[in-house]
Amino acid sequence: LPQAMVSLAFLRGTLRSDLPVEVWRLAHETAPTSGLLAFGRANNISFRTFPSEFSLHSANKYTFKPAVLLLTSFDQALFIDSDAVLMRDPSSLLEVLLAEEQRSAVFFRDFWTL
């Protein structure tokens, strides 16, 4: 959660992105503090928790990534890892993908696997 909050502060403050955001966590992970919740309300950020049955059936944290896309409240979504370093507002990427009028998926390799 701390890394995600640094990324979100950068997204909102430096990149000036106003895209709505959902931050997901497992039920057994630390809940956001009142300060984080206040930051979220002020910045169009929702904190969501996976249903507990997800936590019970998977030991691999990477299996939750596709589940986020299934459970999100958004019609269109950009899934961005909390440790991703954005260089510009991701709105332009979303606009390009939506302009194609088709469902698209774009994958980027993790820096550490290059």
C-alpha positions as a printed NumPy array, in Angstrom:
array([[  0.   ,   0.   ,   0.   ],
       [  2.791,   2.557,   0.66 ],
       [  4.21 ,   2.112,  -2.862],
       [  0.741,   2.483,  -4.348],
       [  0.182,   5.706,  -2.434],
       [  3.48 ,   7.173,  -3.667],
       [  2.471,   6.284,  -7.232],
       [ -0.998,   7.769,  -6.743],
       [  0.346,  10.985,  -5.23 ],
       [  2.647,  11.307,  -8.265],
       [ -0.228,  10.494, -10.634],
       [ -2.453,  13.162,  -9.09 ],
       [  0.129,  15.799,  -8.184],
       [  2.827,  15.702, -10.848],
       [  1.05 ,  14.108, -13.813],
       [ -2.253,  15.865, -13.058],
       [ -4.293,  12.789, -13.987],
       [ -7.915,  12.809, -12.904],
       [ -8.727,   9.244, -13.962],
       [-10.727,   7.417, -11.28 ],
       [ -8.68 ,   4.76 ,  -9.455],
       [ -9.429,   1.583,  -7.527],
       [ -6.804,   0.197,  -5.159],
       [ -7.348,  -3.478,  -4.363],
       [ -6.142,  -5.51 ,  -1.386],
       [ -6.722,  -8.964,   0.078],
       [ -8.951,  -9.236,   3.133],
       [ -6.048, -10.215,   5.426],
       [ -3.873,  -7.267,   4.355],
       [ -3.734,  -4.022,   6.298],
       [ -6.753,  -1.806,   5.762],
       [ -6.247,   1.808,   4.672],
       [ -5.911,   4.285,   7.52 ],
       [ -8.361,   7.15 ,   7.959],
       [ -5.754,   9.453,   6.405],
       [ -5.505,   7.265,   3.301],
       [ -9.276,   7.078,   3.05 ],
       [ -9.475,  10.876,   3.235],
       [ -6.777,  11.155,   0.522],
       [ -8.804,   8.727,  -1.582],
       [-12.056,  10.643,  -1.189],
       [-10.329,  13.901,  -2.132],
       [ -8.683,  12.327,  -5.194],
       [-11.347,  10.026,  -6.698],
       [ -9.611,   6.883,  -5.394],
       [-11.632,   3.928,  -4.094],
       [-10.161,   1.257,  -1.828],
       [-11.577,  -2.172,  -2.576],
       [-11.153,  -5.507,  -0.812],
       [-11.249,  -8.902,  -2.493],
       [-14.   , -11.157,  -1.2  ],
       [-12.526, -13.504,   1.409],
       [-13.184, -16.589,  -0.751],
       [-10.512, -15.354,  -3.189],
       [ -7.908, -15.345,  -0.438],
       [ -8.833, -18.865,   0.622],
       [ -8.417, -20.435,  -2.81 ],
       [ -5.118, -19.061,  -4.044],
       [ -1.651, -18.917,  -2.595],
       [ -0.238, -17.156,  -5.658],
       [ -0.702, -13.372,  -5.526],
       [ -0.498, -13.096,  -9.32 ],
       [ -3.805, -14.933,  -9.767],
       [ -5.559, -11.889,  -8.32 ],
       [ -4.557,  -9.633, -11.203],
       [ -7.126, -10.937, -13.722],
       [ -9.721, -11.046, -10.944],
       [ -9.31 ,  -7.288, -10.473],
       [-10.398,  -6.787, -14.069],
       [-13.445,  -8.987, -13.505],
       [-14.459,  -7.33 , -10.235],
       [-13.736,  -3.696, -11.056],
       [-16.598,  -1.222, -11.146],
       [-15.243,   0.291, -14.377],
       [-16.443,  -0.513, -17.885],
       [-12.941,   0.13 , -19.24 ],
       [ -9.825,  -0.329, -17.157],
       [ -6.086,   0.108, -17.184],
       [ -4.442,  -2.322, -14.791],
       [ -1.269,  -0.734, -13.48 ],
       [  0.9  ,  -2.422, -10.857],
       [  1.538,  -0.34 ,  -7.764],
       [  5.278,  -0.392,  -8.451],
       [  4.885,   0.948, -12.004],
       [  6.571,   4.279, -12.65 ],
       [  4.413,   6.358, -14.958],
       [  6.144,   8.967, -17.078],
       [  2.964,  10.727, -18.223],
       [ -0.764,  10.768, -17.632],
       [ -2.151,   7.349, -18.681],
       [ -5.348,   8.992, -19.981],
       [ -3.825,   9.235, -23.453],
       [ -3.197,   5.476, -23.568],
       [ -6.768,   4.783, -22.516],
       [ -8.077,   7.205, -25.164],
       [ -6.073,   5.471, -27.913],
       [ -7.3  ,   2.039, -26.887],
       [-10.919,   3.203, -26.705],
       [-10.676,   4.977, -30.073],
       [-10.097,   1.609, -31.718],
       [-13.669,   0.702, -30.687],
       [-12.671,  -2.798, -29.726],
       [-11.593,  -4.545, -26.597],
       [ -7.856,  -4.287, -26.349],
       [ -5.144,  -5.593, -24.119],
       [ -1.627,  -4.198, -24.032],
       [  1.015,  -5.891, -21.931],
       [  4.356,  -4.488, -20.82 ],
       [  7.175,  -6.64 , -19.526],
       [  8.361,  -6.062, -16.012],
       [ 11.656,  -4.161, -15.905],
       [ 13.282,  -6.848, -13.779],
       [ 12.619,  -9.579, -16.359],
       [ 14.252,  -7.757, -19.278]])
